[in-house]
Amino acid sequence: MGVRKIYSAYDRPAVDGIRDFGPSATKQEFKDECDLNTLMSRYRDVGLLPAGRTVQYGDFTGVDDYQQAQNIILAARDQFNSLPSAQRERFRNDPVEFLKFVSEKGNIAGMRELGMLSDEAVARLDKEAADKLKPPEKPLETIVIK
């Protein structure tokens, strides 16, 4: 047997890298679907989010345990992070400020301006407001004290 060379961190063997990678597996016809600038301009122009993105608001007073609360917090953070950067900057990139804003009924007009409410949600809120203005079906009883 011949003499074998022992290498160290200071004396490494010369290694030829792989030079031929073969044909690329990247499909260039999908590059616009992955380009963030294209996605954001589509959202700005048409209001379309990428498929699978839904915004959910709700009353979570019935949260039973810690794990459920943590899941709700993570979902809220993910929803906030999915907003366009201009909208996140309006809330100083703070999900708590965003949640305060959307929780106040006086901010419905502001949410409309920011495009955070769908037409269906606006119609539902308008119907709820109209229902509150209707007089009660049964007149209130008058109590007379003598």
Backbone as ProteinMPNN parsed JSONL, in Angstrom:
{"seq_chain_A": "MGVRKIYSAYDRPAVDGIRDFGPSATKQEFKDECDLNTLMSRYRDVGLLPAGRTVQYGDFTGVDDYQQAQNIILAARDQFNSLPSAQRERFRNDPVEFLKFVSEKGNIAGMRELGMLSDEAVARLDKEAADKLKPPEKPLETIVIK", "coords_chain_A": {"N_chain_A": [[0.835, -1.189, 0.0], [0.321, 2.235, -0.674], [1.491, 5.431, 0.512], [-0.754, 7.32, 2.383], [-2.244, 10.473, 2.249], [-2.923, 12.682, 4.851], [-5.37, 14.98, 5.549], [-5.975, 18.295, 6.82], [-7.715, 21.039, 8.496], [-6.269, 23.144, 7.591], [-4.923, 22.282, 5.428], [-6.295, 21.395, 2.8], [-7.766, 19.141, 0.389], [-7.704, 19.681, -3.158], [-10.705, 20.326, -4.659], [-12.756, 19.655, -7.302], [-15.521, 21.416, -8.316], [-18.974, 20.734, -9.125], [-19.669, 21.085, -12.422], [-21.487, 20.807, -14.52], [-24.761, 21.174, -14.462], [-26.943, 20.29, -15.765], [-30.121, 20.434, -17.561], [-32.306, 23.139, -16.628], [-34.795, 22.903, -14.056], [-36.647, 24.759, -13.569], [-39.65, 26.359, -14.333], [-40.28, 28.803, -16.476], [-42.651, 29.987, -17.299], [-44.246, 30.455, -15.127], [-43.266, 32.585, -13.74], [-44.373, 35.194, -13.374], [-46.515, 34.686, -11.685], [-45.284, 34.246, -9.317], [-43.908, 36.504, -8.702], [-43.515, 39.059, -6.442], [-43.951, 41.796, -6.826], [-45.696, 41.819, -9.014], [-47.909, 40.491, -7.894], [-48.645, 42.319, -5.845], [-49.237, 44.637, -7.339], [-51.437, 43.706, -8.76], [-53.208, 43.329, -6.653], [-53.467, 45.984, -5.765], [-54.591, 47.202, -8.058], [-56.905, 45.669, -8.778], [-57.861, 44.512, -6.502], [-57.597, 41.869, -5.817], [-56.607, 39.215, -3.845], [-54.016, 36.712, -3.471], [-55.021, 33.327, -4.148], [-56.733, 31.534, -1.593], [-56.405, 33.222, 0.564], [-58.019, 34.555, 3.225], [-59.708, 36.908, 5.204], [-60.496, 37.149, 8.59], [-62.598, 38.173, 11.111], [-63.705, 38.37, 14.475], [-65.625, 37.584, 17.462], [-64.101, 36.415, 20.212], [-64.691, 35.636, 22.801], [-65.383, 33.268, 23.913], [-63.182, 31.618, 24.26], [-61.606, 28.748, 25.388], [-59.2, 27.481, 26.361], [-55.606, 27.738, 26.892], [-54.051, 26.878, 24.675], [-55.857, 27.14, 22.566], [-56.208, 29.9, 22.639], [-53.615, 30.73, 21.941], [-53.495, 29.757, 19.326], [-55.386, 31.402, 18.114], [-54.139, 33.88, 18.397], [-51.862, 33.478, 16.795], [-53.122, 33.123, 14.307], [-54.287, 35.663, 13.987], [-51.971, 37.228, 13.853], [-50.827, 36.19, 11.518], [-52.786, 36.965, 9.659], [-52.569, 39.738, 9.867], [-49.945, 40.077, 8.956], [-50.318, 39.337, 6.341], [-51.433, 41.503, 5.148], [-51.071, 44.262, 2.826], [-47.954, 46.063, 2.719], [-48.2, 48.85, 2.942], [-50.609, 49.182, 4.303], [-49.993, 47.895, 6.695], [-48.016, 49.605, 7.656], [-49.542, 51.836, 8.25], [-50.574, 51.157, 10.678], [-48.345, 51.196, 12.215], [-46.919, 48.844, 11.961], [-47.903, 47.15, 13.919], [-49.743, 44.603, 15.21], [-51.551, 44.789, 17.33], [-52.471, 47.451, 17.381], [-53.797, 47.421, 14.939], [-55.853, 45.528, 15.466], [-57.237, 46.924, 17.454], [-58.186, 49.048, 15.934], [-59.895, 47.779, 13.998], [-61.768, 46.757, 15.702], [-63.351, 48.763, 16.672], [-66.479, 50.183, 16.126], [-66.812, 52.686, 15.013], [-64.913, 52.959, 13.085], [-65.617, 51.946, 10.644], [-65.949, 53.317, 8.218], [-63.309, 54.057, 7.714], [-62.188, 51.531, 7.385], [-63.471, 50.788, 5.067], [-62.319, 52.615, 3.261], [-59.693, 51.693, 3.242], [-60.036, 49.325, 1.983], [-60.593, 47.007, 3.362], [-62.97, 45.806, 3.908], [-65.254, 43.619, 2.468], [-67.729, 43.819, -0.165], [-69.922, 42.335, 0.597], [-69.636, 42.236, 3.389], [-69.899, 44.962, 4.0], [-72.55, 45.386, 3.178], [-73.876, 43.729, 5.005], [-73.201, 44.983, 7.438], [-74.45, 47.451, 7.014], [-77.124, 46.62, 6.938], [-77.451, 45.649, 9.558], [-77.116, 48.058, 10.951], [-79.322, 49.466, 9.97], [-81.393, 47.886, 10.963], [-81.156, 48.413, 13.665], [-82.104, 50.973, 13.819], [-84.778, 50.767, 13.354], [-88.098, 51.058, 14.706], [-89.194, 49.364, 17.708], [-91.07, 46.311, 17.349], [-93.123, 45.748, 19.13], [-94.866, 47.979, 21.125], [-93.437, 49.896, 23.799], [-94.312, 49.411, 27.229], [-96.103, 51.653, 29.284], [-95.504, 52.802, 32.462], [-97.356, 53.938, 35.099], [-97.038, 55.791, 37.959], [-98.693, 56.33, 40.957]], "CA_chain_A": [[0.0, 0.0, 0.0], [1.055, 3.483, -0.762], [1.347, 6.382, 1.609], [-1.982, 8.124, 2.26], [-2.125, 11.849, 2.742], [-3.912, 13.064, 5.851], [-5.678, 16.39, 5.368], [-6.454, 19.022, 8.008], [-8.466, 22.24, 8.138], [-5.356, 24.092, 6.955], [-4.364, 21.636, 4.256], [-7.435, 20.689, 2.214], [-7.538, 18.676, -0.983], [-8.338, 20.467, -4.217], [-11.943, 19.664, -5.064], [-13.408, 20.254, -8.462], [-16.96, 21.514, -8.131], [-19.806, 20.221, -10.207], [-19.741, 22.133, -13.434], [-22.628, 20.6, -15.403], [-25.967, 20.951, -13.664], [-27.989, 19.756, -16.618], [-31.167, 21.419, -17.885], [-32.995, 23.725, -15.477], [-36.135, 22.385, -13.782], [-37.5, 25.915, -13.319], [-40.564, 26.657, -15.436], [-40.325, 30.255, -16.566], [-43.992, 30.499, -17.574], [-44.908, 30.771, -13.866], [-42.503, 33.603, -13.019], [-45.233, 36.314, -12.979], [-47.358, 34.258, -10.573], [-44.453, 34.218, -8.107], [-43.276, 37.806, -8.512], [-44.228, 39.829, -5.428], [-44.374, 43.078, -7.396], [-46.879, 41.548, -9.831], [-49.02, 40.19, -6.984], [-49.068, 43.535, -5.15], [-49.886, 45.545, -8.287], [-52.752, 43.128, -9.036], [-54.06, 43.634, -5.492], [-53.74, 47.423, -5.776], [-55.434, 47.564, -9.197], [-58.168, 44.945, -8.866], [-58.301, 44.11, -5.174], [-57.566, 40.414, -5.705], [-55.527, 38.592, -3.09], [-53.735, 35.365, -3.967], [-56.027, 32.342, -3.74], [-56.547, 30.933, -0.283], [-56.255, 34.235, 1.606], [-59.274, 35.088, 3.717], [-59.591, 37.69, 6.427], [-61.546, 36.727, 9.503], [-62.731, 38.934, 12.338], [-64.737, 37.712, 15.268], [-65.667, 37.699, 18.911], [-63.51, 35.192, 20.734], [-64.845, 35.614, 24.252], [-65.621, 31.897, 24.338], [-61.956, 30.834, 24.197], [-61.609, 27.898, 26.569], [-57.914, 27.111, 26.946], [-54.407, 28.47, 26.476], [-53.665, 26.477, 23.321], [-56.82, 27.746, 21.651], [-55.885, 31.332, 22.605], [-52.382, 30.883, 21.174], [-53.828, 29.551, 17.914], [-56.08, 32.609, 17.661], [-53.119, 34.927, 18.289], [-51.069, 33.184, 15.594], [-53.947, 33.392, 13.121], [-54.409, 37.118, 13.861], [-50.673, 37.738, 13.4], [-50.687, 35.809, 10.107], [-53.68, 37.815, 8.872], [-51.977, 41.083, 9.83], [-48.763, 40.021, 8.097], [-50.718, 39.155, 4.944], [-51.868, 42.796, 4.608], [-50.028, 44.979, 2.09], [-47.057, 46.787, 3.616], [-48.707, 50.207, 3.175], [-51.633, 49.105, 5.347], [-49.326, 47.575, 7.96], [-47.324, 50.814, 8.114], [-50.549, 52.73, 8.822], [-50.737, 50.736, 12.07], [-46.977, 51.141, 12.732], [-46.54, 47.423, 11.942], [-48.289, 46.585, 15.213], [-51.031, 43.93, 15.103], [-52.451, 45.23, 18.402], [-53.131, 48.679, 16.907], [-54.712, 47.009, 13.881], [-57.019, 44.907, 16.082], [-58.006, 47.995, 18.106], [-58.845, 49.803, 14.871], [-61.0, 47.039, 13.385], [-62.748, 46.406, 16.725], [-64.215, 49.911, 16.955], [-67.49, 50.339, 15.072], [-66.667, 53.999, 14.388], [-63.876, 52.911, 12.054], [-66.107, 51.223, 9.465], [-65.639, 54.12, 7.027], [-61.872, 53.927, 7.488], [-61.931, 50.195, 6.859], [-63.915, 50.812, 3.657], [-61.306, 53.338, 2.487], [-58.509, 50.852, 3.118], [-60.373, 48.132, 1.217], [-60.574, 45.85, 4.261], [-64.305, 45.223, 4.0], [-65.822, 43.194, 1.192], [-69.063, 44.376, -0.404], [-70.855, 41.535, 1.392], [-69.517, 42.677, 4.787], [-70.467, 46.306, 4.081], [-74.009, 45.245, 3.104], [-74.328, 43.146, 6.274], [-73.098, 46.024, 8.469], [-75.495, 48.435, 6.747], [-78.399, 46.019, 7.335], [-77.482, 45.641, 11.023], [-77.33, 49.436, 11.395], [-80.703, 49.824, 9.642], [-82.255, 47.162, 11.896], [-81.106, 49.078, 14.972], [-82.862, 52.221, 13.742], [-86.209, 50.478, 13.257], [-88.774, 51.054, 16.007], [-89.522, 48.0, 18.132], [-92.348, 45.814, 16.844], [-94.08, 45.818, 20.219], [-94.633, 49.238, 21.827], [-93.049, 49.789, 25.211], [-95.401, 49.654, 28.159], [-95.915, 52.834, 30.119], [-95.842, 52.543, 33.871], [-97.793, 55.163, 35.776], [-96.927, 55.684, 39.413], [-99.602, 57.296, 41.605]], "C_chain_A": [[0.869, 1.238, 0.0], [0.808, 4.353, 0.462], [0.096, 7.213, 1.354], [-1.744, 9.479, 2.887], [-3.232, 12.109, 3.734], [-4.098, 14.575, 5.742], [-6.148, 16.995, 6.685], [-7.242, 20.233, 7.53], [-7.593, 23.242, 7.396], [-4.756, 23.551, 5.668], [-5.46, 20.777, 3.625], [-7.106, 20.222, 0.805], [-8.232, 19.599, -1.985], [-9.547, 19.686, -4.714], [-12.508, 20.402, -6.266], [-14.904, 20.266, -8.204], [-17.71, 20.934, -9.31], [-19.999, 21.346, -11.211], [-20.98, 21.994, -14.33], [-23.846, 20.243, -14.556], [-27.086, 20.341, -14.495], [-29.04, 20.818, -16.899], [-31.882, 21.889, -16.615], [-34.391, 23.128, -15.32], [-37.121, 23.521, -13.533], [-38.352, 26.197, -14.549], [-40.797, 28.166, -15.465], [-41.718, 30.804, -16.827], [-44.749, 30.877, -16.303], [-44.23, 31.924, -13.118], [-43.373, 34.782, -12.585], [-46.13, 35.951, -11.802], [-46.602, 34.271, -9.244], [-43.823, 35.564, -7.794], [-44.113, 38.657, -7.558], [-44.726, 41.16, -5.98], [-45.627, 42.909, -8.256], [-48.091, 41.291, -8.948], [-49.541, 41.456, -6.318], [-49.735, 44.528, -6.113], [-51.27, 45.032, -8.66], [-53.71, 43.437, -7.883], [-54.435, 45.115, -5.471], [-54.738, 47.797, -6.867], [-56.83, 46.953, -9.128], [-58.715, 44.56, -7.496], [-58.326, 42.612, -4.983], [-56.358, 39.971, -4.898], [-55.216, 37.248, -3.713], [-54.742, 34.369, -3.409], [-55.69, 31.774, -2.37], [-56.407, 31.935, 0.844], [-57.629, 34.758, 1.994], [-59.019, 35.816, 5.019], [-60.765, 37.331, 7.316], [-61.478, 37.583, 10.759], [-63.796, 38.242, 13.175], [-64.626, 38.016, 16.74], [-65.187, 36.372, 19.491], [-63.596, 35.131, 22.255], [-65.047, 34.199, 24.776], [-64.381, 31.018, 24.254], [-61.804, 30.062, 25.497], [-60.238, 27.649, 27.182], [-56.769, 27.892, 26.313], [-54.027, 28.146, 25.033], [-54.578, 27.111, 22.283], [-56.533, 29.251, 21.523], [-54.626, 31.578, 21.785], [-52.632, 30.701, 19.673], [-54.523, 30.771, 17.33], [-55.082, 33.75, 17.468], [-52.273, 34.713, 17.043], [-51.85, 33.476, 14.322], [-54.089, 34.895, 12.898], [-53.099, 37.718, 13.354], [-50.46, 37.405, 11.928], [-51.564, 36.68, 9.209], [-53.104, 39.224, 8.763], [-50.779, 41.094, 8.89], [-49.118, 39.823, 6.63], [-51.253, 40.45, 4.322], [-50.744, 43.415, 3.787], [-49.208, 45.846, 3.05], [-47.553, 48.203, 3.904], [-49.765, 50.207, 4.272], [-51.007, 48.77, 6.699], [-48.613, 48.806, 8.525], [-48.304, 51.804, 8.734], [-50.768, 52.422, 10.296], [-49.381, 50.544, 12.752], [-46.494, 49.698, 12.885], [-46.833, 46.721, 13.261], [-49.662, 45.936, 15.1], [-52.037, 44.382, 16.168], [-53.188, 46.503, 17.981], [-54.143, 48.36, 15.811], [-55.991, 46.42, 14.482], [-57.873, 45.929, 16.816], [-58.824, 48.759, 17.067], [-60.057, 49.064, 14.328], [-62.072, 46.668, 14.401], [-63.724, 47.54, 17.02], [-65.182, 50.125, 15.795], [-67.382, 51.687, 14.359], [-65.661, 54.016, 13.255], [-64.321, 52.181, 10.793], [-65.784, 51.998, 8.187], [-64.151, 54.024, 6.691], [-61.501, 52.569, 6.923], [-62.378, 50.091, 5.405], [-62.862, 51.473, 2.789], [-60.065, 52.488, 2.252], [-58.774, 49.579, 2.333], [-60.369, 46.866, 2.051], [-61.923, 45.167, 4.385], [-64.787, 44.839, 2.612], [-67.202, 43.833, 1.042], [-70.105, 43.643, 0.432], [-70.829, 41.987, 2.862], [-70.118, 44.069, 4.971], [-71.988, 46.23, 4.06], [-74.561, 44.69, 4.419], [-74.274, 44.182, 7.397], [-74.173, 47.089, 8.28], [-76.86, 47.904, 7.174], [-78.532, 46.003, 8.857], [-77.747, 47.046, 11.561], [-78.765, 49.861, 11.125], [-81.671, 49.134, 10.605], [-82.274, 47.822, 13.268], [-81.939, 50.354, 14.985], [-84.362, 51.995, 13.661], [-86.848, 50.561, 14.641], [-89.108, 49.627, 16.416], [-90.906, 47.6, 17.636], [-93.446, 45.944, 17.896], [-93.833, 47.126, 20.977], [-94.264, 48.988, 23.285], [-94.238, 50.097, 26.104], [-95.066, 50.886, 29.0], [-96.363, 52.5, 31.525], [-96.19, 53.887, 34.504], [-97.736, 54.919, 37.271], [-97.813, 56.754, 40.028], [-99.166, 57.566, 43.017]], "O_chain_A": [[1.959, 1.287, 0.57], [0.0, 4.019, 1.329], [-0.099, 7.744, 0.26], [-1.111, 9.594, 3.937], [-4.386, 11.777, 3.464], [-3.142, 15.346, 5.828], [-6.657, 16.29, 7.556], [-7.422, 20.439, 6.33], [-8.099, 24.09, 6.662], [-4.145, 24.298, 4.904], [-5.542, 19.576, 3.886], [-6.282, 20.821, 0.114], [-9.243, 20.222, -1.662], [-9.43, 18.534, -5.134], [-12.707, 21.616, -6.237], [-15.49, 19.226, -7.903], [-17.132, 20.678, -10.366], [-20.449, 22.436, -10.857], [-21.467, 22.999, -14.848], [-23.939, 19.145, -14.008], [-28.096, 19.914, -13.935], [-28.871, 21.976, -16.517], [-32.038, 21.131, -15.657], [-35.085, 22.878, -16.305], [-38.305, 23.273, -13.308], [-37.841, 26.267, -15.667], [-41.439, 28.723, -14.574], [-41.951, 31.991, -16.597], [-45.78, 31.546, -16.376], [-44.588, 32.207, -11.975], [-43.135, 35.333, -11.51], [-46.473, 36.82, -11.0], [-47.213, 34.302, -8.175], [-43.257, 35.741, -6.715], [-45.279, 38.941, -7.831], [-45.82, 41.601, -5.629], [-46.518, 43.758, -8.231], [-49.176, 41.807, -9.214], [-50.753, 41.652, -6.233], [-50.701, 45.191, -5.736], [-52.187, 45.829, -8.859], [-54.875, 43.766, -8.106], [-55.583, 45.463, -5.193], [-55.631, 48.612, -6.638], [-57.823, 47.633, -9.388], [-59.912, 44.31, -7.356], [-59.003, 42.119, -4.081], [-55.222, 40.31, -5.228], [-56.058, 36.688, -4.416], [-55.259, 34.56, -2.308], [-54.525, 31.563, -2.033], [-56.299, 31.526, 2.0], [-58.325, 35.346, 1.167], [-58.206, 35.385, 5.837], [-61.898, 37.223, 6.847], [-60.426, 37.7, 11.388], [-64.693, 37.598, 12.631], [-63.661, 38.625, 17.2], [-65.808, 35.332, 19.275], [-62.685, 34.633, 22.916], [-64.895, 33.96, 25.974], [-64.502, 29.795, 24.184], [-61.865, 30.643, 26.581], [-60.117, 27.608, 28.406], [-56.951, 28.609, 25.329], [-53.714, 29.049, 24.257], [-54.115, 27.566, 21.237], [-56.607, 29.808, 20.427], [-54.572, 32.535, 21.012], [-52.049, 31.409, 18.851], [-54.278, 31.136, 16.18], [-55.167, 34.497, 16.493], [-51.995, 35.664, 16.312], [-51.298, 34.018, 13.365], [-54.021, 35.361, 11.76], [-53.116, 38.619, 12.515], [-49.968, 38.24, 11.17], [-51.139, 37.086, 8.127], [-53.144, 39.834, 7.695], [-50.618, 42.03, 8.107], [-48.299, 40.111, 5.758], [-51.499, 40.502, 3.117], [-49.574, 43.118, 4.029], [-49.719, 46.305, 4.071], [-47.345, 48.709, 5.007], [-49.815, 51.13, 5.085], [-51.432, 49.293, 7.729], [-48.61, 49.022, 9.737], [-47.937, 52.538, 9.651], [-51.106, 53.312, 11.077], [-49.275, 49.821, 13.743], [-45.758, 49.373, 13.816], [-46.107, 45.814, 13.67], [-50.655, 46.639, 14.911], [-53.244, 44.358, 15.927], [-54.394, 46.622, 18.2], [-55.218, 48.958, 15.76], [-57.091, 46.772, 14.057], [-59.1, 45.826, 16.81], [-59.993, 49.074, 17.286], [-61.133, 49.647, 14.206], [-63.18, 46.3, 14.011], [-64.805, 47.304, 17.559], [-64.772, 50.236, 14.64], [-67.819, 51.813, 13.215], [-65.572, 55.008, 12.531], [-63.487, 51.832, 9.958], [-65.39, 51.402, 7.184], [-63.779, 53.921, 5.522], [-60.608, 52.461, 6.083], [-61.751, 49.398, 4.604], [-62.535, 50.973, 1.712], [-59.455, 52.556, 1.184], [-57.843, 48.828, 2.043], [-60.166, 45.773, 1.523], [-62.009, 44.059, 4.916], [-64.733, 45.648, 1.685], [-67.771, 44.328, 2.015], [-71.058, 44.252, 0.918], [-71.876, 42.104, 3.498], [-70.772, 44.333, 5.98], [-72.652, 46.923, 4.83], [-75.605, 45.141, 4.891], [-75.19, 44.257, 8.216], [-74.745, 47.578, 9.254], [-77.671, 48.656, 7.715], [-79.599, 46.308, 9.39], [-78.51, 47.214, 12.513], [-79.372, 50.542, 11.951], [-82.663, 49.735, 11.018], [-83.293, 47.795, 13.958], [-82.424, 50.772, 16.036], [-85.14, 52.925, 13.875], [-86.229, 50.185, 15.636], [-89.287, 48.765, 15.555], [-91.801, 48.437, 17.518], [-94.595, 46.226, 17.553], [-92.714, 47.368, 21.429], [-94.704, 48.024, 23.911], [-95.07, 50.942, 25.775], [-93.916, 51.122, 29.369], [-97.459, 51.983, 31.745], [-95.414, 54.84, 34.447], [-98.314, 53.96, 37.782], [-97.713, 57.931, 39.681], [-99.803, 58.35, 43.72]]}, "name": "protein", "num_of_chains": 1, "seq": "MGVRKIYSAYDRPAVDGIRDFGPSATKQEFKDECDLNTLMSRYRDVGLLPAGRTVQYGDFTGVDDYQQAQNIILAARDQFNSLPSAQRERFRNDPVEFLKFVSEKGNIAGMRELGMLSDEAVARLDKEAADKLKPPEKPLETIVIK"}
